[in-house]
């Protein structure tokens, strides 16, 4: 497996998953490793799976489910869940301020 950075814009975000818009070609069922950045916050190496895909006007839209249970280590899982909750709060607060 190799890593390739893909630029994507977040359309929807929750602690369970993310909806993105990108020019990348992904398929339903693709396993991903995500690095999320929102302003000064990051969650790195977050496993996810593409659950649905659609396209319009040379852009692709994907719903990706996070798979926090992957990887086993309980401490890492709790930390990842904590970071996702914090990130979700930040996203919601920035949407209210818009």
Number of C-alpha atoms within 10 A of each C-alpha: 3 3 8 7 7 11 10 16 10 14 12 13 17 16 18 14 18 17 20 18 19 17 13 14 12 17 14 14 13 11 16 18 15 18 13 16 11 12 9 5 12 13 16 12 12 18 18 22 20 20 16 15 18 13 13 7 5 8 12 17 22 25 21 25 20 21 17 18 14 11 11 9 9 10 9 13 17 13 12 19 17 13 17 24 15 13 22 17 14 15 17 12 11 10 9 8 7 5
